[in-house]
Amino acid sequence: MPWKDFYTTSDEIGMRDAQIRWPEGRSMALGLTVNLNPAGTGTGITAKDLAYPTWHYGINEGLDRFLALFEDLGIRATFATPALVAESYPDLMGRILTAGHEIAAQGLYGEDPALLEAGQEEEHMARATEVLTRVTGAKPKGWFALSRPDDRAATGCATDDTISLLKAQGYTYIGNGLADDAPYYWVSDAAKAEALLALPYYYHFDDTFFLMFPREGTGLERPQALLNNWRAEFRAQYRRGRYFNLCVSPARSAWGHRFANLAALLGEAMSHPGVWATTGAEIEAHWQQAHPKETALQLAPSIWQDFEDSLS
């Protein structure tokens, strides 16, 4: 169908529950994404964003609380990081890596490439990759185009060209695909069978849309609704043996009762036997081996037809 162009596999069939295999007979995979992008709009990080009090709390006390919690529970997380943040906080990047977590890319300034001039997305991606490689000592494998507070569609910051550009830059996965609840191949060129692995993301499990809604300070934050969503989805995905991702920011989820909610959810999840809580890069490597594109990606002509009164 047209809305799935540049979005997902063309056979429109996801991986069946019984087909999914996790390492060592694990029951399911748990992906934890830590969003280190303070940008409030699609134009990317500004000096005002970096001067905001909640950002300073998050990048200091908040991140300390996150790292201690993850260590206690044996969770390895993926930190989706704009290049500007990595370059501004190199010591913090070292702490994250030393703790066994992954640092993935999230743009040069955490910007929306759809707002850039023609050709700038490729330039920004190359610069972001260079900065993160230099700061962390290794080229990032994952790229995140996470939704932002002013993203009304909550679909993230990607263009039709993003996947092709990521493949050209050597990335092995994109961390926020909305087309399935298990990893899948995001097709960028059906004729050439070119695709990039996408790890599932959904904004119902992202604290951005519950702890800053419609904007910080309005009193309309909904931490209990977020916790309810996390719990319900984890249980459903554990029962099915699939994949669950939650996305949190230390500037939002490291405060008081919000942190208590996160700690409770992760503690409950890790008490279930067979939960594989690891980085996006580890999940991607396993999926590529267990469900390679050559066998999992079944491209077929679209059955969609346009008629005179078609809305497409």
VOKEMI-649200 format. One record per residue (C-alpha): residue number from 1; x, y, z; residue in one letter; chain. Coordinates in steps of 0.2 Angstrom, whole numbers. Layout:
N
<pt i="NUM" c1="X" c2="Y" c3="Z" aa="a" ch="A"/>
...
END
This chain:
312
<pt i="1" c1="0" c2="0" c3="0" aa="m" ch="A"/>
<pt i="2" c1="6" c2="18" c3="-4" aa="p" ch="A"/>
<pt i="3" c1="8" c2="23" c3="15" aa="w" ch="A"/>
<pt i="4" c1="20" c2="9" c3="17" aa="k" ch="A"/>
<pt i="5" c1="32" c2="14" c3="4" aa="d" ch="A"/>
<pt i="6" c1="49" c2="17" c3="11" aa="f" ch="A"/>
<pt i="7" c1="42" c2="11" c3="28" aa="y" ch="A"/>
<pt i="8" c1="41" c2="-8" c3="29" aa="t" ch="A"/>
<pt i="9" c1="42" c2="-24" c3="20" aa="t" ch="A"/>
<pt i="10" c1="31" c2="-25" c3="5" aa="s" ch="A"/>
<pt i="11" c1="23" c2="-42" c3="9" aa="d" ch="A"/>
<pt i="12" c1="15" c2="-34" c3="24" aa="e" ch="A"/>
<pt i="13" c1="17" c2="-49" c3="35" aa="i" ch="A"/>
<pt i="14" c1="27" c2="-48" c3="51" aa="g" ch="A"/>
<pt i="15" c1="37" c2="-62" c3="59" aa="m" ch="A"/>
<pt i="16" c1="25" c2="-75" c3="67" aa="r" ch="A"/>
<pt i="17" c1="27" c2="-78" c3="86" aa="d" ch="A"/>
<pt i="18" c1="32" c2="-96" c3="84" aa="a" ch="A"/>
<pt i="19" c1="46" c2="-91" c3="72" aa="q" ch="A"/>
<pt i="20" c1="55" c2="-79" c3="83" aa="i" ch="A"/>
<pt i="21" c1="71" c2="-86" c3="91" aa="r" ch="A"/>
<pt i="22" c1="81" c2="-77" c3="105" aa="w" ch="A"/>
<pt i="23" c1="98" c2="-82" c3="111" aa="p" ch="A"/>
<pt i="24" c1="100" c2="-97" c3="123" aa="e" ch="A"/>
<pt i="25" c1="81" c2="-100" c3="123" aa="g" ch="A"/>
<pt i="26" c1="77" c2="-83" c3="130" aa="r" ch="A"/>
<pt i="27" c1="59" c2="-79" c3="132" aa="s" ch="A"/>
<pt i="28" c1="59" c2="-61" c3="124" aa="m" ch="A"/>
<pt i="29" c1="70" c2="-46" c3="121" aa="a" ch="A"/>
<pt i="30" c1="68" c2="-30" c3="131" aa="l" ch="A"/>
<pt i="31" c1="75" c2="-14" c3="123" aa="g" ch="A"/>
<pt i="32" c1="78" c2="1" c3="134" aa="l" ch="A"/>
<pt i="33" c1="82" c2="17" c3="125" aa="t" ch="A"/>
<pt i="34" c1="88" c2="32" c3="135" aa="v" ch="A"/>
<pt i="35" c1="85" c2="48" c3="125" aa="n" ch="A"/>
<pt i="36" c1="99" c2="61" c3="127" aa="l" ch="A"/>
<pt i="37" c1="91" c2="74" c3="116" aa="n" ch="A"/>
<pt i="38" c1="86" c2="90" c3="125" aa="p" ch="A"/>
<pt i="39" c1="80" c2="98" c3="109" aa="a" ch="A"/>
<pt i="40" c1="62" c2="105" c3="110" aa="g" ch="A"/>
<pt i="41" c1="59" c2="107" c3="92" aa="t" ch="A"/>
<pt i="42" c1="64" c2="100" c3="75" aa="g" ch="A"/>
<pt i="43" c1="77" c2="113" c3="72" aa="t" ch="A"/>
<pt i="44" c1="88" c2="104" c3="85" aa="g" ch="A"/>
<pt i="45" c1="97" c2="108" c3="101" aa="i" ch="A"/>
<pt i="46" c1="99" c2="127" c3="105" aa="t" ch="A"/>
<pt i="47" c1="109" c2="136" c3="119" aa="a" ch="A"/>
<pt i="48" c1="92" c2="138" c3="128" aa="k" ch="A"/>
<pt i="49" c1="89" c2="119" c3="128" aa="d" ch="A"/>
<pt i="50" c1="106" c2="116" c3="136" aa="l" ch="A"/>
<pt i="51" c1="104" c2="129" c3="149" aa="a" ch="A"/>
<pt i="52" c1="87" c2="122" c3="155" aa="y" ch="A"/>
<pt i="53" c1="87" c2="117" c3="173" aa="p" ch="A"/>
<pt i="54" c1="79" c2="100" c3="170" aa="t" ch="A"/>
<pt i="55" c1="92" c2="96" c3="157" aa="w" ch="A"/>
<pt i="56" c1="106" c2="99" c3="170" aa="h" ch="A"/>
<pt i="57" c1="97" c2="88" c3="183" aa="y" ch="A"/>
<pt i="58" c1="95" c2="74" c3="170" aa="g" ch="A"/>
<pt i="59" c1="113" c2="74" c3="164" aa="i" ch="A"/>
<pt i="60" c1="120" c2="74" c3="181" aa="n" ch="A"/>
<pt i="61" c1="109" c2="67" c3="196" aa="e" ch="A"/>
<pt i="62" c1="96" c2="59" c3="184" aa="g" ch="A"/>
<pt i="63" c1="109" c2="50" c3="174" aa="l" ch="A"/>
<pt i="64" c1="118" c2="44" c3="190" aa="d" ch="A"/>
<pt i="65" c1="101" c2="36" c3="195" aa="r" ch="A"/>
<pt i="66" c1="98" c2="28" c3="179" aa="f" ch="A"/>
<pt i="67" c1="116" c2="20" c3="178" aa="l" ch="A"/>
<pt i="68" c1="114" c2="14" c3="196" aa="a" ch="A"/>
<pt i="69" c1="97" c2="6" c3="193" aa="l" ch="A"/>
<pt i="70" c1="103" c2="-2" c3="176" aa="f" ch="A"/>
<pt i="71" c1="118" c2="-10" c3="185" aa="e" ch="A"/>
<pt i="72" c1="108" c2="-16" c3="200" aa="d" ch="A"/>
<pt i="73" c1="95" c2="-25" c3="188" aa="l" ch="A"/>
<pt i="74" c1="108" c2="-31" c3="175" aa="g" ch="A"/>
<pt i="75" c1="101" c2="-21" c3="161" aa="i" ch="A"/>
<pt i="76" c1="111" c2="-15" c3="146" aa="r" ch="A"/>
<pt i="77" c1="103" c2="0" c3="138" aa="a" ch="A"/>
<pt i="78" c1="106" c2="10" c3="122" aa="t" ch="A"/>
<pt i="79" c1="109" c2="29" c3="124" aa="f" ch="A"/>
<pt i="80" c1="102" c2="38" c3="109" aa="a" ch="A"/>
<pt i="81" c1="114" c2="53" c3="108" aa="t" ch="A"/>
<pt i="82" c1="115" c2="68" c3="97" aa="p" ch="A"/>
<pt i="83" c1="133" c2="72" c3="91" aa="a" ch="A"/>
<pt i="84" c1="133" c2="89" c3="100" aa="l" ch="A"/>
<pt i="85" c1="129" c2="81" c3="117" aa="v" ch="A"/>
<pt i="86" c1="142" c2="68" c3="115" aa="a" ch="A"/>
<pt i="87" c1="155" c2="81" c3="110" aa="e" ch="A"/>
<pt i="88" c1="150" c2="92" c3="125" aa="s" ch="A"/>
<pt i="89" c1="150" c2="78" c3="138" aa="y" ch="A"/>
<pt i="90" c1="165" c2="66" c3="133" aa="p" ch="A"/>
<pt i="91" c1="168" c2="60" c3="151" aa="d" ch="A"/>
<pt i="92" c1="149" c2="55" c3="153" aa="l" ch="A"/>
<pt i="93" c1="151" c2="45" c3="136" aa="m" ch="A"/>
<pt i="94" c1="165" c2="36" c3="144" aa="g" ch="A"/>
<pt i="95" c1="155" c2="32" c3="159" aa="r" ch="A"/>
<pt i="96" c1="141" c2="25" c3="149" aa="i" ch="A"/>
<pt i="97" c1="152" c2="14" c3="139" aa="l" ch="A"/>
<pt i="98" c1="162" c2="8" c3="154" aa="t" ch="A"/>
<pt i="99" c1="146" c2="2" c3="161" aa="a" ch="A"/>
<pt i="100" c1="143" c2="-9" c3="146" aa="g" ch="A"/>
<pt i="101" c1="129" c2="1" c3="137" aa="h" ch="A"/>
<pt i="102" c1="128" c2="7" c3="119" aa="e" ch="A"/>
<pt i="103" c1="130" c2="24" c3="112" aa="i" ch="A"/>
<pt i="104" c1="120" c2="26" c3="96" aa="a" ch="A"/>
<pt i="105" c1="117" c2="41" c3="85" aa="a" ch="A"/>
<pt i="106" c1="103" c2="53" c3="86" aa="q" ch="A"/>
<pt i="107" c1="107" c2="66" c3="73" aa="g" ch="A"/>
<pt i="108" c1="120" c2="80" c3="73" aa="l" ch="A"/>
<pt i="109" c1="109" c2="92" c3="84" aa="y" ch="A"/>
<pt i="110" c1="95" c2="80" c3="87" aa="g" ch="A"/>
<pt i="111" c1="86" c2="89" c3="72" aa="e" ch="A"/>
<pt i="112" c1="72" c2="84" c3="60" aa="d" ch="A"/>
<pt i="113" c1="81" c2="81" c3="43" aa="p" ch="A"/>
<pt i="114" c1="64" c2="85" c3="34" aa="a" ch="A"/>
<pt i="115" c1="67" c2="103" c3="39" aa="l" ch="A"/>
<pt i="116" c1="85" c2="104" c3="31" aa="l" ch="A"/>
<pt i="117" c1="89" c2="110" c3="14" aa="e" ch="A"/>
<pt i="118" c1="92" c2="97" c3="0" aa="a" ch="A"/>
<pt i="119" c1="108" c2="88" c3="3" aa="g" ch="A"/>
<pt i="120" c1="110" c2="93" c3="21" aa="q" ch="A"/>
<pt i="121" c1="104" c2="77" c3="28" aa="e" ch="A"/>
<pt i="122" c1="118" c2="67" c3="21" aa="e" ch="A"/>
<pt i="123" c1="131" c2="81" c3="27" aa="e" ch="A"/>
<pt i="124" c1="124" c2="81" c3="45" aa="h" ch="A"/>
<pt i="125" c1="124" c2="62" c3="46" aa="m" ch="A"/>
<pt i="126" c1="142" c2="61" c3="40" aa="a" ch="A"/>
<pt i="127" c1="147" c2="74" c3="53" aa="r" ch="A"/>
<pt i="128" c1="137" c2="66" c3="67" aa="a" ch="A"/>
<pt i="129" c1="145" c2="49" c3="63" aa="t" ch="A"/>
<pt i="130" c1="162" c2="57" c3="63" aa="e" ch="A"/>
<pt i="131" c1="160" c2="66" c3="80" aa="v" ch="A"/>
<pt i="132" c1="152" c2="51" c3="89" aa="l" ch="A"/>
<pt i="133" c1="166" c2="39" c3="82" aa="t" ch="A"/>
<pt i="134" c1="180" c2="52" c3="88" aa="r" ch="A"/>
<pt i="135" c1="172" c2="54" c3="105" aa="v" ch="A"/>
<pt i="136" c1="167" c2="36" c3="109" aa="t" ch="A"/>
<pt i="137" c1="182" c2="27" c3="100" aa="g" ch="A"/>
<pt i="138" c1="170" c2="17" c3="89" aa="a" ch="A"/>
<pt i="139" c1="158" c2="20" c3="75" aa="k" ch="A"/>
<pt i="140" c1="140" c2="19" c3="80" aa="p" ch="A"/>
<pt i="141" c1="130" c2="5" c3="74" aa="k" ch="A"/>
<pt i="142" c1="112" c2="12" c3="77" aa="g" ch="A"/>
<pt i="143" c1="103" c2="28" c3="72" aa="w" ch="A"/>
<pt i="144" c1="88" c2="35" c3="81" aa="f" ch="A"/>
<pt i="145" c1="76" c2="47" c3="74" aa="a" ch="A"/>
<pt i="146" c1="65" c2="49" c3="90" aa="l" ch="A"/>
<pt i="147" c1="49" c2="58" c3="91" aa="s" ch="A"/>
<pt i="148" c1="51" c2="76" c3="99" aa="r" ch="A"/>
<pt i="149" c1="39" c2="86" c3="110" aa="p" ch="A"/>
<pt i="150" c1="32" c2="96" c3="95" aa="d" ch="A"/>
<pt i="151" c1="30" c2="81" c3="84" aa="d" ch="A"/>
<pt i="152" c1="11" c2="80" c3="82" aa="r" ch="A"/>
<pt i="153" c1="12" c2="64" c3="72" aa="a" ch="A"/>
<pt i="154" c1="24" c2="56" c3="84" aa="a" ch="A"/>
<pt i="155" c1="33" c2="47" c3="70" aa="t" ch="A"/>
<pt i="156" c1="51" c2="53" c3="72" aa="g" ch="A"/>
<pt i="157" c1="63" c2="63" c3="62" aa="c" ch="A"/>
<pt i="158" c1="66" c2="53" c3="46" aa="a" ch="A"/>
<pt i="159" c1="64" c2="56" c3="28" aa="t" ch="A"/>
<pt i="160" c1="62" c2="45" c3="13" aa="d" ch="A"/>
<pt i="161" c1="80" c2="46" c3="10" aa="d" ch="A"/>
<pt i="162" c1="86" c2="42" c3="28" aa="t" ch="A"/>
<pt i="163" c1="87" c2="23" c3="27" aa="i" ch="A"/>
<pt i="164" c1="97" c2="24" c3="11" aa="s" ch="A"/>
<pt i="165" c1="109" c2="36" c3="18" aa="l" ch="A"/>
<pt i="166" c1="111" c2="26" c3="34" aa="l" ch="A"/>
<pt i="167" c1="116" c2="11" c3="24" aa="k" ch="A"/>
<pt i="168" c1="129" c2="21" c3="14" aa="a" ch="A"/>
<pt i="169" c1="136" c2="27" c3="31" aa="q" ch="A"/>
<pt i="170" c1="138" c2="9" c3="37" aa="g" ch="A"/>
<pt i="171" c1="124" c2="9" c3="50" aa="y" ch="A"/>
<pt i="172" c1="117" c2="-8" c3="54" aa="t" ch="A"/>
<pt i="173" c1="100" c2="-3" c3="62" aa="y" ch="A"/>
<pt i="174" c1="88" c2="11" c3="65" aa="i" ch="A"/>
<pt i="175" c1="80" c2="11" c3="82" aa="g" ch="A"/>
<pt i="176" c1="63" c2="17" c3="80" aa="n" ch="A"/>
<pt i="177" c1="52" c2="8" c3="67" aa="g" ch="A"/>
<pt i="178" c1="33" c2="9" c3="69" aa="l" ch="A"/>
<pt i="179" c1="28" c2="-5" c3="57" aa="a" ch="A"/>
<pt i="180" c1="29" c2="-20" c3="68" aa="d" ch="A"/>
<pt i="181" c1="32" c2="-26" c3="86" aa="d" ch="A"/>
<pt i="182" c1="47" c2="-37" c3="82" aa="a" ch="A"/>
<pt i="183" c1="62" c2="-32" c3="73" aa="p" ch="A"/>
<pt i="184" c1="59" c2="-30" c3="54" aa="y" ch="A"/>
<pt i="185" c1="68" c2="-25" c3="38" aa="y" ch="A"/>
<pt i="186" c1="64" c2="-7" c3="32" aa="w" ch="A"/>
<pt i="187" c1="65" c2="-7" c3="13" aa="v" ch="A"/>
<pt i="188" c1="73" c2="8" c3="5" aa="s" ch="A"/>
<pt i="189" c1="73" c2="1" c3="-13" aa="d" ch="A"/>
<pt i="190" c1="62" c2="-14" c3="-17" aa="a" ch="A"/>
<pt i="191" c1="69" c2="-17" c3="-34" aa="a" ch="A"/>
<pt i="192" c1="86" c2="-19" c3="-27" aa="k" ch="A"/>
<pt i="193" c1="80" c2="-28" c3="-11" aa="a" ch="A"/>
<pt i="194" c1="89" c2="-14" c3="-1" aa="e" ch="A"/>
<pt i="195" c1="84" c2="-14" c3="17" aa="a" ch="A"/>
<pt i="196" c1="90" c2="-9" c3="35" aa="l" ch="A"/>
<pt i="197" c1="85" c2="-18" c3="51" aa="l" ch="A"/>
<pt i="198" c1="72" c2="-8" c3="61" aa="a" ch="A"/>
<pt i="199" c1="69" c2="-10" c3="80" aa="l" ch="A"/>
<pt i="200" c1="52" c2="-7" c3="86" aa="p" ch="A"/>
<pt i="201" c1="47" c2="10" c3="94" aa="y" ch="A"/>
<pt i="202" c1="30" c2="17" c3="99" aa="y" ch="A"/>
<pt i="203" c1="26" c2="33" c3="107" aa="y" ch="A"/>
<pt i="204" c1="14" c2="25" c3="119" aa="h" ch="A"/>
<pt i="205" c1="30" c2="19" c3="128" aa="f" ch="A"/>
<pt i="206" c1="40" c2="35" c3="127" aa="d" ch="A"/>
<pt i="207" c1="40" c2="46" c3="142" aa="d" ch="A"/>
<pt i="208" c1="41" c2="62" c3="131" aa="t" ch="A"/>
<pt i="209" c1="22" c2="61" c3="128" aa="f" ch="A"/>
<pt i="210" c1="17" c2="58" c3="146" aa="f" ch="A"/>
<pt i="211" c1="29" c2="68" c3="156" aa="l" ch="A"/>
<pt i="212" c1="29" c2="84" c3="146" aa="m" ch="A"/>
<pt i="213" c1="12" c2="85" c3="139" aa="f" ch="A"/>
<pt i="214" c1="7" c2="96" c3="131" aa="p" ch="A"/>
<pt i="215" c1="22" c2="105" c3="138" aa="r" ch="A"/>
<pt i="216" c1="31" c2="105" c3="154" aa="e" ch="A"/>
<pt i="217" c1="23" c2="114" c3="169" aa="g" ch="A"/>
<pt i="218" c1="5" c2="113" c3="163" aa="t" ch="A"/>
<pt i="219" c1="1" c2="100" c3="177" aa="g" ch="A"/>
<pt i="220" c1="-6" c2="88" c3="164" aa="l" ch="A"/>
<pt i="221" c1="8" c2="75" c3="165" aa="e" ch="A"/>
<pt i="222" c1="2" c2="57" c3="166" aa="r" ch="A"/>
<pt i="223" c1="15" c2="46" c3="174" aa="p" ch="A"/>
<pt i="224" c1="2" c2="33" c3="180" aa="q" ch="A"/>
<pt i="225" c1="-4" c2="31" c3="162" aa="a" ch="A"/>
<pt i="226" c1="13" c2="29" c3="156" aa="l" ch="A"/>
<pt i="227" c1="17" c2="15" c3="169" aa="l" ch="A"/>
<pt i="228" c1="0" c2="7" c3="165" aa="n" ch="A"/>
<pt i="229" c1="6" c2="6" c3="146" aa="n" ch="A"/>
<pt i="230" c1="23" c2="-1" c3="151" aa="w" ch="A"/>
<pt i="231" c1="16" c2="-14" c3="162" aa="r" ch="A"/>
<pt i="232" c1="2" c2="-20" c3="150" aa="a" ch="A"/>
<pt i="233" c1="14" c2="-20" c3="134" aa="e" ch="A"/>
<pt i="234" c1="28" c2="-29" c3="143" aa="f" ch="A"/>
<pt i="235" c1="16" c2="-43" c3="149" aa="r" ch="A"/>
<pt i="236" c1="8" c2="-45" c3="132" aa="a" ch="A"/>
<pt i="237" c1="25" c2="-46" c3="123" aa="q" ch="A"/>
<pt i="238" c1="32" c2="-58" c3="136" aa="y" ch="A"/>
<pt i="239" c1="17" c2="-69" c3="134" aa="r" ch="A"/>
<pt i="240" c1="20" c2="-69" c3="115" aa="r" ch="A"/>
<pt i="241" c1="39" c2="-70" c3="116" aa="g" ch="A"/>
<pt i="242" c1="42" c2="-55" c3="105" aa="r" ch="A"/>
<pt i="243" c1="51" c2="-38" c3="109" aa="y" ch="A"/>
<pt i="244" c1="47" c2="-23" c3="120" aa="f" ch="A"/>
<pt i="245" c1="55" c2="-6" c3="119" aa="n" ch="A"/>
<pt i="246" c1="53" c2="8" c3="131" aa="l" ch="A"/>
<pt i="247" c1="61" c2="25" c3="129" aa="c" ch="A"/>
<pt i="248" c1="65" c2="37" c3="144" aa="v" ch="A"/>
<pt i="249" c1="75" c2="53" c3="147" aa="s" ch="A"/>
<pt i="250" c1="84" c2="56" c3="163" aa="p" ch="A"/>
<pt i="251" c1="77" c2="74" c3="162" aa="a" ch="A"/>
<pt i="252" c1="59" c2="67" c3="163" aa="r" ch="A"/>
<pt i="253" c1="60" c2="50" c3="171" aa="s" ch="A"/>
<pt i="254" c1="73" c2="52" c3="185" aa="a" ch="A"/>
<pt i="255" c1="63" c2="63" c3="196" aa="w" ch="A"/>
<pt i="256" c1="55" c2="56" c3="212" aa="g" ch="A"/>
<pt i="257" c1="39" c2="46" c3="209" aa="h" ch="A"/>
<pt i="258" c1="43" c2="45" c3="190" aa="r" ch="A"/>
<pt i="259" c1="59" c2="36" c3="194" aa="f" ch="A"/>
<pt i="260" c1="50" c2="25" c3="206" aa="a" ch="A"/>
<pt i="261" c1="38" c2="20" c3="192" aa="n" ch="A"/>
<pt i="262" c1="53" c2="16" c3="181" aa="l" ch="A"/>
<pt i="263" c1="62" c2="6" c3="194" aa="a" ch="A"/>
<pt i="264" c1="46" c2="-4" c3="198" aa="a" ch="A"/>
<pt i="265" c1="43" c2="-8" c3="180" aa="l" ch="A"/>
<pt i="266" c1="60" c2="-13" c3="176" aa="l" ch="A"/>
<pt i="267" c1="61" c2="-23" c3="192" aa="g" ch="A"/>
<pt i="268" c1="45" c2="-32" c3="188" aa="e" ch="A"/>
<pt i="269" c1="51" c2="-36" c3="170" aa="a" ch="A"/>
<pt i="270" c1="68" c2="-43" c3="176" aa="m" ch="A"/>
<pt i="271" c1="60" c2="-54" c3="189" aa="s" ch="A"/>
<pt i="272" c1="52" c2="-64" c3="174" aa="h" ch="A"/>
<pt i="273" c1="63" c2="-78" c3="168" aa="p" ch="A"/>
<pt i="274" c1="71" c2="-77" c3="151" aa="g" ch="A"/>
<pt i="275" c1="71" c2="-58" c3="148" aa="v" ch="A"/>
<pt i="276" c1="85" c2="-53" c3="137" aa="w" ch="A"/>
<pt i="277" c1="88" c2="-35" c3="142" aa="a" ch="A"/>
<pt i="278" c1="102" c2="-29" c3="131" aa="t" ch="A"/>
<pt i="279" c1="108" c2="-16" c3="118" aa="t" ch="A"/>
<pt i="280" c1="101" c2="-12" c3="101" aa="g" ch="A"/>
<pt i="281" c1="117" c2="-17" c3="93" aa="a" ch="A"/>
<pt i="282" c1="116" c2="-34" c3="102" aa="e" ch="A"/>
<pt i="283" c1="98" c2="-37" c3="97" aa="i" ch="A"/>
<pt i="284" c1="102" c2="-32" c3="79" aa="e" ch="A"/>
<pt i="285" c1="117" c2="-44" c3="78" aa="a" ch="A"/>
<pt i="286" c1="107" c2="-58" c3="84" aa="h" ch="A"/>
<pt i="287" c1="92" c2="-54" c3="73" aa="w" ch="A"/>
<pt i="288" c1="103" c2="-53" c3="57" aa="q" ch="A"/>
<pt i="289" c1="110" c2="-70" c3="61" aa="q" ch="A"/>
<pt i="290" c1="94" c2="-79" c3="66" aa="a" ch="A"/>
<pt i="291" c1="83" c2="-70" c3="53" aa="h" ch="A"/>
<pt i="292" c1="93" c2="-64" c3="39" aa="p" ch="A"/>
<pt i="293" c1="86" c2="-53" c3="26" aa="k" ch="A"/>
<pt i="294" c1="89" c2="-66" c3="13" aa="e" ch="A"/>
<pt i="295" c1="76" c2="-77" c3="20" aa="t" ch="A"/>
<pt i="296" c1="65" c2="-65" c3="31" aa="a" ch="A"/>
<pt i="297" c1="63" c2="-52" c3="18" aa="l" ch="A"/>
<pt i="298" c1="49" c2="-58" c3="6" aa="q" ch="A"/>
<pt i="299" c1="47" c2="-44" c3="-7" aa="l" ch="A"/>
<pt i="300" c1="32" c2="-45" c3="-18" aa="a" ch="A"/>
<pt i="301" c1="23" c2="-33" c3="-29" aa="p" ch="A"/>
<pt i="302" c1="10" c2="-22" c3="-20" aa="s" ch="A"/>
<pt i="303" c1="-8" c2="-28" c3="-22" aa="i" ch="A"/>
<pt i="304" c1="-14" c2="-10" c3="-20" aa="w" ch="A"/>
<pt i="305" c1="-23" c2="-2" c3="-35" aa="q" ch="A"/>
<pt i="306" c1="-28" c2="16" c3="-37" aa="d" ch="A"/>
<pt i="307" c1="-45" c2="21" c3="-43" aa="f" ch="A"/>
<pt i="308" c1="-52" c2="37" c3="-48" aa="e" ch="A"/>
<pt i="309" c1="-59" c2="41" c3="-31" aa="d" ch="A"/>
<pt i="310" c1="-45" c2="34" c3="-21" aa="s" ch="A"/>
<pt i="311" c1="-39" c2="45" c3="-7" aa="l" ch="A"/>
<pt i="312" c1="-21" c2="40" c3="-11" aa="s" ch="A"/>
END
